[in-house]
Amino acid sequence: ARVAAERPHRLIVVDPRRTLPGLAGAEYVTAPAQVAPVVDDLLLSLGARMAGRRGDQPDVYLVVDDYDLVSTANPNPLQALLDLVPHARDIGLHLVVARRSAGAARALYDPVLAAIRECDAMGLQISVGIDEGPLLGTTRPRPLPPGRATLVSREAGEVLVQVAWVDAP
């Protein structure tokens, strides 16, 4: 049996509160002002992929924690990626955005979050106050016990899941 080689990847973590543990091989950005140069670099490499020159370039995983802190920079440095979001799968862009749930309903008007939502991207909704309204698809927000979440995807719909945390060795 032929085993496919693992595709290389580039991991970029935007962590303004410096709360995520170190990951081997990850590029860390901790200040919102540092995000724009990283996005500019991504636009160059991913723009070439849009033109059909992907070659063997690695998939890019851009993880943005505390998005509400990053998006308040004027202008939002991630807005430059808007044209690429609908083509993310084709060009090897994986965008993971996390934000607190307070004020999340208002945040859906944010252009980046709106673009992600319009692409019907997979989402994980952890405990949310019921006054926020639907955030992912038609999923009604609700308080959940620690570790429980609603996974929303095109394929499976809404699935209640248990998320586990394992300390690094």
C-alpha angles and dihedrals in degrees: 000000000000116000117209115233115246110260114241117243143192117221119201118181121195106197113164094175094045092229102130119094119246115273120202111251096010123135109224127209115184105169120065088223089062093058097076096064090048091050091048089054090049091050090057096050097037092043088061088053090053087057089057098260100116097130112161096327115146125257111257120227111194110188115189116189120190091017090179089068094048096045094055091069108106108261102021103242093214093059088083087071094058096103091051098051096082089051097043096116093049096049099040099253117147112186118193115185125184127183137162115268097233107103092004094134090060090046091062086079089063106111095230095049090043091053091050091048092048089055088059090236122184114266140187115213114195124187111327132175113255092235092070098077125217112335103170116038107306095327109139112224117243140163112265133186117261111287095020121113142159113246110207120195139153093241102044103024112210118351126176107228139181114230116206130205121212121187114235114260 
